[in-house]
Amino acid sequence: MVGVLIPHTISFSSVSNLSDTRKQLPTEALPHYRPQITSCNSAKTAEISKNPYVWNTRIRTRIENSQHKEALLQYLSMVKESVPPDEFTFPLVIKACSALKKIREGKQIHTRVLKEGFLVSQDVFVQNSLLYMYANCGFLEVARRLFDEMTERTLVSWNSMIAGYSKSTGLELEAVLLYVLMLNGGILPDGFSFTVLFRACASALAVKEAIQIHSHVIKLGFESNPLINNSLIDMYVKFGSVDAAISLFSRTNERASVSWNALITGLIRKGDLDSAEALFDKMDVRNVVSWNTMISGYVQNGLCNDALDLFRRMQLEGTNPNSITIVSVLSACSVAGSLSLGKWVHLYSETQGLVGSNEIVKAALVNMYSKCGDIESARRIFESMVKKDVVSWDVMIEGFALNGQGEEALELFHKMIREGVKPDEITFIGLLNACRHAGLVEEGLNQFRKMRVEFGIEPNLEHYACVVDLLGRAGRLSDALKVIEGMTIAPDAVVWSALLGACRKHNDMLLAESVVSRIMELDPKCSSNYVIMSNIYAAQNQWEEVATMRRMMKIKETEKEPGCSLIEIGGIVNKFSAGGSSHPLCRVVFQKLEELMNRIKMKGYVPDTDFSLRNIRQEEKERDLYYHSEKLAVAFGIMNTPPGTQIRIVNNLRICKDCHSAMNLIAQIEGRQIIVRDRNRFHHFKDGRCSCGNYW
């Protein structure tokens, strides 16, 4: 970024002090008319109706009441009655056009202004109104032409242009340049000037310029201006300078909601959720943005129960949610895999009129149903969408991929192309995921080629990781290695980890040792790779190497990620960790699980202890497998739901072979469908079979 040099000192010989300056500056207010005394006879009424003052008063009254459309209708009636508009009419109706973003009507009025000669006479009120309208509606080239042609520029003229640039992506620094020119021209800024300048600096991440302008605030005595301080707090949060924002916040007496919300956002980004919660609770008045910020913060930190609890509290305290709230809450339901809560939020959104034609909410609903394993509901909502942008298509394709419906994902992609929607990087990640989960190796490789050749999309690390996994799952380890070696970008630990996972699946210890050494160079603290390598060694009874992996983890100060599973019962999301002793009902859950394990053993279940990481007796290895978190969750679900009810579980790790076998048999003996979403995909267990076809 090219820095903008701002004068360090501001001195105007004609200015004795700030208060005198404010008195000298033009107020730009429209003049007030003196009331006219008229009689009530019909002749006088007819005469008054031709008087512009009467029409101007009507138009102004409507604008003051934010009835901008009605103000324009009054102007049209005025023209229809052949009442000539004057220099006071035009600023009013142009203001109405600006508020409504009615640029076409504004241009028509501009033409009338030219015809009436008000620009020729350099009427500053009319010129400033036109300038503000074009700048506010984003027509900055037209606004700048008008600005440059003005012979007299007031503070309002400069502020209008600065505000226009501050809202235009890529042109924010033009606002700062104009500010410098304004100072050099002897025009002193006001509070509004600073608020839009700080917005421009925040958008452009112009830290150096912002600090200089902040110094001007202090020099000109605006330190106590609450609007400026609130803008500064918001700006420093966007810069990531949360401590500076906190310091300003503590010195500000009149704290607007925007300051509270900005500071809460900053604390959440900083990872200080406790301080964000404390600040949120201190707020006397919380608007919908406050609630949305905190709910979103919980979701981003994986605290779905807290997000859902806060949503309930929001309703109890009488704040109506908006579409942004619903998107965040649906995201919480998606993460928790809570279908019943998601359905309730869907119904609530419908009754509140928050779905309708809102495509963003509909896309969030498609995502929620997909990630809760109800792919048919996701499909119905997707098909009901009138306008489908690329995001909507991507969400649905990824939904099919997660649920193992590779053919459906490919079919939808072809339909997307037929309808003229251009795919993006995310589209192909979804497609490649669909192919790797369904074992469609050649189709996946074909789509990977098309991505670059037909659509001009260069593959990123995530695309390469998908292709490596696609080949690795199919046992084509040497081809997967060739893909990595031929990458146009340097492979990261994730790409190599995909190959390591394939080595575990196909018991290739020699290649795994080579791969894990590469991974440890790139990401020595990632625990999952040590665990995978330990699994490979354990399957070969190489216990010394398992111990070596354990020692290396200790040296690198990394720990194995504990397995945990979520299950929602009666609107409450329950969490089970491996071992399960933290749950308040752990004893009865253990008893139920023992009963289930005994029953499936009678159906032929044999514990798969190949990947046990401890060199212990077989009975102890089996006992370790019993208490995996997904088994505990399913036992809890069976205990607390009527016979035949679907059970839905979300697991943070890839489901192990033993749990996969157990879920198949439990679903069969209980006559239920058990749906498990692991780190990679969904497994729909029913009648002793899984939707993955044992290909995962």
N, C-alpha and C positions, 0 to 999 in steps of 0.2 A: 504494500500500500504506500502510495506517495503521500508523504506528510504535507499538511497544509499549514503554512506559517501564519500564525495569528499574532497580531500585535500584543506585546506583553503589557503595554501601558495604554490607557485610554484617557485622553485629555481633550477636552473641547473648550476653547477659550470663551465661547459664548455661554457655557454652562457653569453656574456657580455652585449648584448642588442638585442632588437627584430630585428633590421635591419640586424645585423650580423648573427643572427640565420637563417633568411630567406635565406641569401646567402649560409649558410652551408647545408640547407635542400636539398635533391635530388629533382630535378625538374620533374623527371619522363617523360620528353618530349622525344619523339622518336628522335634519332639522325638525323641530316640533312646530306644528302649525298652530296659529292662534285660533281659538274657536270663533266661528261666525254666528251672528245672531240673525235668524231668519224667521219669517212668518210661516204659518202652516197652510196658507192657501195653495191651491193646486198650481197656480201660475208660478209661484216661487219654487215649489217642489220640482217642477219641470226644469226650471232654471238651474237649481242645485244639481240635478242629475247630470248636467253637462259640465259640472265643475270638477276638475281633476282631483281637488282636495278630498271630496267625498269618496271617490273611488280609491284614492291612496289610503285613506283611513280604513276603509273596509279591507283592503289588501294587507295593510300592516297588522290589523287586528288578527287576521287569520294566521299570518306568519308567527306572531307572538304566541299563538296557541298551537303552533306546530302543524297547522292545517295548510300545508304547502300546496297540495293539489287544489284545494278550494281557492287558494290565493290566485293560482293560475287561471282558474275558471272565472274569477272576478275580473282579471285582466282581459280575458277574451270577451266577456260581456261589455267591458269598457270600450274595447275596440269596436265591437258590434254596434254600440250606441254612438259611434263616431266621436267619442270624447278623446281629445288629443292627450297622450301621455306626456309628462314633463320630466324634468331632471330628477324628481323625487320618485316617480313611478318605476323607472327602469332599475335602480338599485334594488328595489323591493322584489320585483318579479324575477330578476336575475338570481337573487338570493334563494327564491323558491325553486328555481330550476337547479341550482347547485345542490340544495338539500335533497332533491329527488333524483339527482344524477340524470336529469333530463337534458342531455347535451344537444339533442336535435332541436328542441324548443328553445334552448338557450341561444343556439346559432341564429334562429329566426328572429329572436329579440335583438341579437347583436346587429343583424341586418337592418332592423327598424331604427336602432340607435344611430347607425351610420346615415340612414336616410334622413333622420331628424337633425343630424349635424352635431350631436353631443360630443363625439370624439374629436371632430374638427375644432370645437370650442375648448377642448382639453378639460372637460368636466371631470375632476378627480374622483368624485363619488361614483360616477358611472364607470369610469375606467377601472377603479379598484374592484367594483362588483364583477365586471367581466373577467378581470385578472384572477380573482378568487375562484370564480366558477370554473374556468378552464383548468386552473391548477388543481382544484379539488376533485375534478372529474378525470384527472390523469392526462389531460391534453397539454403537456408541458411545453411542447414546441410552440403552440399557438400562444400560450400564456407568456412565454419568454419573449416572443415577438412584440406582444402588447407592452410588456414591461420595458423592453429596450426602446420602444417608440415614445414612452411617456416623458414629457418635458419636466413634470413635477412628480417626484416619487415620495410618498409619505411612508411612515412606519408600517402602515397596513399593506402598502404595496410590497415592501421588502418581506414582511412576514408571510404574505400569501405565497410568494415564490419560494421562500425557504421551506414553508410547510409542504408545498407541492413536491419539492425535491426530496424532502425527508421521508416521504411515503413511497418514493419510486425506487424499486430495487435496482441497484447498480449506479444510481445517480445521487446517493445520499451525500457524498462529499461535495457535490455542487452546492448543497445547502450551506456547508461550512465556508466555501469560497465566496458565496453571496454575502454571508455574514461579515467576512473581512472587507468586502467592497462597501457594505453598509457603514461599517465603522469608519472607513476612510472617507466616506461621503458626509460624515458628521451627523449621522442618524444614530441615536442612542437606543439600544434594545430595551424591550420590556419583558415581563414575565413570560408572555406567550412565545417570544423569540427564543428564550432559553429552553422552554419545554420541547419545542419542535427540533431545536438543535441537538438536544440530548437524545431525542428519538433517532435522529439521523446518525449520530455517533454510535449509538447502540446497535443499529442495523448494520453499519459498516465496520463495526468493531474497531472504530478509530479512537483508540485509547489515548494517544498523545494529544490529539486535538480536543478530546473531551476534558482532559485535565486542564488544558489552557482555558477552555471556555468556563470551566468550573471556577478558575481563579478570577475570571471577569465577574462572575456572580458575586464573589466575595468583595471584590473591589467596588462594585456598584451598589453594595448594600442590600442585595436580594437574599441574603442568607436565611432570613426568617420567612421567605415566601413559601407557603406549604406546597403549591403546585410545582414549583421548581424542585423542592426537596424530594417530593414524591417521584418526579421524573428522574432525578439523580439516583435515587434508591433503585428504581427499576433498571436504569442503565448499568450501574455497578454490578447488579446481580447478573445481568446478561454478559458482562465482561468476566464473570466468575470471581469478582472481588467482593465476596460475601461479607468479609470483615468490615470493609469500607461502608458497605450498605448498612450493616448493623449499627455502625458508629453514627451514621447520618440519621438512621431511624430513631435512635435513642435521643437525639437532639431535636427531633421534629415534634412540635406540639400538636399540630393538626394533621393526623395521619389518615390519609385516604385509604380506601379499600385496596387500591392498586398497589400501595406500598406494602401493606400486610401480605397481600397475595404474592407480590414479587419476592419478598423476603422468605416466605414459606417455600416458594419454588427454589430459591437459592440454597436454602438449607437442605432440601430434599436432594438436589443435585450434588451437594457436598457430601451426602451420605449421613447427615445428622438428622435422622428422622425423629428422634426424641425431642430435639429443640423445635423442629417444625410442628410437632404435635402440641408442645407447650405454647407456642406462639398462636397457633390456631385456636386453642382453648381460651386464650386471653382476649380474643376479638369480641368487642361488644356487639358489633353487627357483622354478620357473615353474609355475603352475597353468593350467588350461584357459582361464581368463579372461585371463591374461597373453598367451597365444598368440593368442586371439581379438582382443584389443585391437590387437595389432601387425599381424595379418593385415588386419583391417578398416581400419587406418590406411593401409596400402599401397594397398588398393583405392580408398579415398576420394581418394588422391592420384594415381590412375591408374597405379600401379606394379604391374601385374598379375603380371609375371614374379616380382617380389620376393615378392608375396603367395603365389604358388604354390610358390616355393622354400621359403618359411618353413613352409608346410603340410607339405611333404616332410620338412623338418628336425624338425618337431613329431612326426611319426610315428617318425622314427629315434630320437628321444630318449625315446620311450616314453609320450608323453602322448596319451591317447585323445581324439579330437575329439568335440564334442557337436553338437547341431543348429545352434547359432549359428555354429560353425566352418564347417559345411557351407554354410550360407546365404552367408557371406562368400566362401568359396572359389568357390562357383557364380557369385557376382557377379563375381569376377575372371575366370572363364571367359567370362562374358557380355560384359564390357568388351573382352576380348582376342579375342572371336569364336572361341574355341578349343573346337570341338565335340568332338574326340577326348578332350581333357582333361576336358571337362564330362561326357562319357559315363563316363569312368573314375571320376570323383567320384560319379556317380550309382550305379554298380555298387558302389563301396566303401561308400557310405551304406547301400545295401540290405543288404550283408553284415554291417554293423555294427548293423543294426536301427534306423537313424536316419531311415528314411523311414516305412514302415508307415502309421500313421494321423496322422502329423505333417503337418498341412495347411500349416504355414509352410514346411517343407522342400519340399513338393510344389509350392507356389506359386513358390518359388525355382527349382525344376526347370523349370516351365512357362516362367518368364522366361528361363532360360538357353537352353533349346531354341529359343524364339522368337527371341532375339537372336543365335543362331548360325545362323538360317535353316532349322532343322529343324522346321517348323511342325506336321508330322504327329505327331512325337513329343510336342510340346507339347500338342497336342489330346488324344492318348491319355492322358497323365498328368492333364490337366484333367478328362477324363470319368471317370477312376478315383477322383477325390476324392469322398468321402462327404459331407463338409460343405464347402460352398463359400461363403465370405463375400464381401463386395463386393470385397475386394482380389484374390481369385482370379479373379473375373469380369473385373475391370479389366485384370489382367495378360494374360489370354487375348485380350480385345478389342484391346488394344494390340499383341499379337503378330500378330494378323491384319492390323492396320493397317500395321505395319512391313513385312510381307511382301506388301503390295499386294492383300490379299484383303478388299476393302471389303464385298462382299455377305455374306461369312461373318461379318464383324464385326457387321453390322446384324442378321443372323439370330440371332447369339448374344445380342445386346442384347435382342431381343424375347423370347427364351427366359428370360433373366434376369428380365425384368418378370413373365412368366407364373409364374415360380417364387417370386414375392413378395420378391425382393431389391431393395431401394431403391438406385437409382444415386446416385453422388456426383459431385463436380466432375471427378475423374480419369476416371470412366466416359465423360463427354462429351468430354474431351480426346481419348481413344482413338477415340471415334466420329467426331469431326470430322477427326482425322488419317486415319482409314480412308476417309472420303469425299473428302478432298482428294487422297490418293494415287491413288484409283481414278477421279477425275473425276466423282464423284457430287455435282454441284453443288446441285441442287434438294433432294436428300435431306439433304445437309449443312445447308442453310439451314433445312429443316424441323426437324431435330433441334436446331438452335440455338434455334429458337423454342420447341420443346417443353420444353427444359431449364428455361426460366423459367416458362412458362405452366402446364405439367402437373406439374413436379417441384419448383418453387419454388427453383431453384438460380440465383443471380445470376451472370452470366458474369464471369470475371476476365480479366486481360490475356492469358493464354495462350489462352483460348477465342476472344477477339477476333482474336488473331494467326492462329489456325487459319482463321477465317472469311475474313479478308483474303487469306490465301494461297490458300484454296479458290477465291475469285472471281478473284484475280489470275492463277492458273495457267490459268483458262479464258478469259483475255483480257478479263474484265469489270473493267477498271481503274477506270472511273468509279464502278461500284457498290462496289468495294472502298474507294475514297476516301470514299464516302457512309457506309459502315459506320464508318469511323474518325471522321468528323465527327459522327456520331450516338451515339458511345460515352457511356455513363453514367459512366465513369471516364476520367481523363486518359490518353491513349495514351502508351506508353513507346517507347523506341528500337526494341525488338523488333517491336512492331506496325508501326511505320513501315518497318522493314527488310523485313518481309514484302511490303509494297507495292513497295519498291525492287527486290526480287528479281523481282517480276512485270514491272516496267519493263524490266529487263534481258532477260527472256525474250521480251518483245514489242517490244523496241527503241523504247520511248517515252522519248526523251532529255529532252523538255521537262518531263514530269511528274517524271521522275527527279531533275532539278535542283531542283525545288521540294521534293521529299520529302527529299533528302539534306541540305538546309539545316535542315530540322526535326530530323533525326537528329543532326546535328552540335551542335545546341543541347542535346540531351538526353544524348548519349554521345559526346563528341568524340574519345575515345581508342579507339573500336572500329574496328579495322583493316579488318574485312570490308566495311564500308560504303564505305570509300575504294576498296577493290579492286573492288567491284561497279560503282561509278561510273566507275572507270578502264576497266573492261571495256566499259561502254556507250560511253564516248568512243572507245575503241580500235576498236570495231566500226564506228564512223562516221569512222575515220581522223582524229579530233580529237586530234592528238598534243600540242599545246600544253596542252590541258586535262588530258591524262593526266599531263604533267609537273607541272602545277599541283597535281593530287591527290597526286603523289609528294612535292612540297615541303611540302604541308600535313601529310602524315603525319610528315615529319621535324620540323616545328615542334611538332606535338603529341606527339612522342617515342613514336610508335606504329609497330609493324612488322607486316608481313603475316604471318599465321599460316602457318608452313611446313606443306606437305602431307606426311602420313606414312601409311603403310599397314602393317598387321600381318598376318602369315601364320604359322600354326602348322604345323610339320612335325616329326613324331616327338616330340611332347611339348614342343618348344621353340618359343617365340613369337619370330619374327624381325621386326625393324622396318626398314622402308625409308623414307628421306626422299627428297623430290624431288631429283634429281641422283644419289642413290644411292651416292656415293663413300665413305660412312661404313661400309658393310657390308664385312666381311672378304672376301667373295666377289664384290665389285662387278665385277671385270674379266670373269669368266666369265658373270655375269648380263648385263652389257652385250652380250656376244657373242651370248648366247641371244636377247636382246631384238631385236638387229639382224636376226637370222635370222627371227624371228617377224614383224617389221614388213615385211620384204621379201616374205614369203609372203602376208601379207594384202593388200599392195599389188597382188599378182597377182590377188586376188579382188575388187579394186575399191575398196580403201581409199584415201581421199583425206584427208590431214591437214586438220583444221578449225582454221585459224589466226585466225579472226575475233576471238577474245578475247585474243590475244597482247598483252601490255602493253608490248612494246618495238618501236620503229620501226626494224626491222632487215630484212635480206634474207629472202625467203621460206624459203630453205634453212635459215637459222638459226632461224627461228620453228618450222619442222618439227622441228629437232633438239631445241629446248626441250621440245616436246610428247612426244618419244620417252621422256624420262626422268622422266615423272610417276611418283609413288611406286607407284600401283596397277599400272602396266605392269611396273615392276621386280619387284613382288611376284608377279605372275602368271608372269613368266618364271622366277623362282626356284622357284615351285611346280611348274611343268612339268618343270624340271630334276631335281627331287628327289622326284617321285612316279611310280608306275607309270602307263602309258597308261590313260586312261579314268577315273582317280581324280578325284573332285570337288576343286575348289580353292576355298577360302574366304578372303576378304580383308576386313579391316575398314579403312575409310578415314576419317580425321578430318574431311574436307571433303566438300562436295557433289561428286559425280563430274562431270567436265566432259564436254561433248558429244564431244570427240575420243576420250577414253578409253572412253566408252560405245560409240562406233562400233567402236573397236579390240577391245573385249572381246567384242562380238557375233561378229566375224569370227574371233578367236582361238579362241573356244569351238567354232566351226564347223569350222575346219581341224584342230583337235586332237581333235575328237570327245569333248569333255568338257563338264561343266557347271561354269561359273564363277559363284560367288556372291559378290557384293560388297555389303557393308553400308556405305553412306556416312553422312553426318551425319543424313540424314532418313529413309532407308528401305533396303530390300533391293532388289537387282537380281539376278534369277536368269537368267543367260545360257545358252541351250542351242539348238543347231541354228540359229544365226544370228538368234535372236529373244531379246527380254528380257521378263521378266514384267511390267515397267512399261508395256509397249506404247508405249514412247517418250513417255510422259506423266509427266514428272518435272520 
